[in-house]
Amino acid sequence: MSGVDGGVLLRLDGLTAGYRQPVVGPLSLALRRGERLGVWGPNGTGKSTLLKAIGHAAQVFAGRVERAPGLRVAYLDQQPVRLPAMPITGRELLRAAGATTRGAPEALEAILRRRIDRLSGGQYQLLWIWSALATDADLVLLDEPTNNLDPGRRDRLIEILTTRHSDQALILVSHDRDFLQRTCSHLLDLENGEVKHA
Ligand SMILES: Nc1ncnc2c1ncn2[C@@H]1O[C@H](COP(=O)(O)OP(=O)(O)OP(=O)(O)O)[C@@H](O)[C@H]1O
């Protein structure tokens, strides 16, 4: 694939994306293994649309999204869908999703033992985040991962994201600038399209 080399997993080259019409871009950036990119911007600036364009779920109007050959991507939607009532535990759900519980943080232990239909919104959110991270994905896209998390769980999530031994690349979308600054190596401000070191 042209243009993607030197450890680059993802390159956006003048990308403009949207639906019936463009809503975000033009954007250019490169993401390497182990890098964590935070995407920040007010409501409606196209943060979720950018993730969707990377995941083939929004239309590309101009420029390109270049992915390393065979790139495996995991995606957490802004509003994870609650599954209907069923008697399976968090651990069983992870297994079904092809995610491992190896290396799971302490904060997840109780959640793994409980039935998923009895989890609170925040507990469910943490489980979904882990189900995206604990896979063999090279690139993980998390849309508003702090949704539903109380301050304590938000701190646990920061810990999880910053202390894991993984060369996965992450793209985190959030309104919480402090969260992004504490977890990311780079920040993309969608108001001006600039990428800076965090
Ligand atoms: N499926 C869709 N079809 C058409 N337009 C859409 C669709 N989804 C989003 N939009 C529009 O695209 C623009 C960007 O939306 P997007 O959800 O990407 O913004 P965002 O920065 O993630 O917003 P928020 O912070 O509110 O989550 C908005 O004007 C929105 O109305």
The ligand as an SDF file (V2000), in Angstrom:
LIG
                    3D

 31 33  0  0  0  0  0  0  0  0999 V2000
  -25.6470    9.4730    9.9230 N   0  0  0  0  0  0  0  0  0  0  0  0
  -25.5730   10.7760    9.6680 C   0  0  0  0  0  0  0  0  0  0  0  0
  -26.1120   11.3100    8.5450 N   0  0  0  0  0  0  0  0  0  0  0  0
  -26.0280   12.6230    8.2730 C   0  0  0  0  0  0  0  0  0  0  0  0
  -25.4070   13.5220    9.0580 N   0  0  0  0  0  0  0  0  0  0  0  0
  -24.8520   13.0710   10.1930 C   0  0  0  0  0  0  0  0  0  0  0  0
  -24.9050   11.6740   10.5600 C   0  0  0  0  0  0  0  0  0  0  0  0
  -24.2460   11.5280   11.7340 N   0  0  0  0  0  0  0  0  0  0  0  0
  -23.8100   12.7580   12.0770 C   0  0  0  0  0  0  0  0  0  0  0  0
  -24.1740   13.6810   11.1530 N   0  0  0  0  0  0  0  0  0  0  0  0
  -23.8330   15.1160   11.1640 C   0  0  0  0  0  0  0  0  0  0  0  0
  -22.4320   15.2400   11.0290 O   0  0  0  0  0  0  0  0  0  0  0  0
  -21.9500   16.3120   11.8350 C   0  0  0  0  0  0  0  0  0  0  0  0
  -20.8420   15.7850   12.7230 C   0  0  0  0  0  0  0  0  0  0  0  0
  -21.3990   14.8280   13.6130 O   0  0  0  0  0  0  0  0  0  0  0  0
  -20.4970   13.9510   14.5910 P   0  0  0  0  0  0  0  0  0  0  0  0
  -21.4000   13.0340   15.3300 O   0  0  0  0  0  0  0  0  0  0  0  0
  -19.3790   13.3670   13.8230 O   0  0  0  0  0  0  0  0  0  0  0  0
  -19.9110   15.1020   15.5390 O   0  0  0  0  0  0  0  0  0  0  0  0
  -19.1940   14.9690   16.9540 P   0  0  0  0  0  0  0  0  0  0  0  0
  -18.0730   15.9530   16.9470 O   0  0  0  0  0  0  0  0  0  0  0  0
  -18.8550   13.5510   17.2270 O   0  0  0  0  0  0  0  0  0  0  0  0
  -20.3580   15.4660   17.9060 O   0  0  0  0  0  0  0  0  0  0  0  0
  -20.6880   15.1940   19.4570 P   0  0  0  0  0  0  0  0  0  0  0  0
  -19.6010   15.8510   20.2400 O   0  0  0  0  0  0  0  0  0  0  0  0
  -22.0020   15.8720   19.6350 O   0  0  0  0  0  0  0  0  0  0  0  0
  -20.7550   13.6960   19.6650 O   0  0  0  0  0  0  0  0  0  0  0  0
  -23.1410   16.8610   12.6100 C   0  0  0  0  0  0  0  0  0  0  0  0
  -23.5720   18.0380   11.9490 O   0  0  0  0  0  0  0  0  0  0  0  0
  -24.1830   15.7700   12.4950 C   0  0  0  0  0  0  0  0  0  0  0  0
  -25.4740   16.3050   12.4520 O   0  0  0  0  0  0  0  0  0  0  0  0
  1  2  1  0
  2  3  1  0
  2  7  2  0
  3  4  2  0
  4  5  1  0
  5  6  2  0
  6  7  1  0
  6 10  1  0
  7  8  1  0
  8  9  2  0
  9 10  1  0
 10 11  1  0
 11 12  1  0
 11 30  1  0
 12 13  1  0
 13 14  1  0
 13 28  1  0
 14 15  1  0
 15 16  1  0
 16 17  2  0
 16 18  1  0
 16 19  1  0
 19 20  1  0
 20 21  2  0
 20 22  1  0
 20 23  1  0
 23 24  1  0
 24 25  2  0
 24 26  1  0
 24 27  1  0
 28 29  1  0
 28 30  1  0
 30 31  1  0
M  END
$$$$
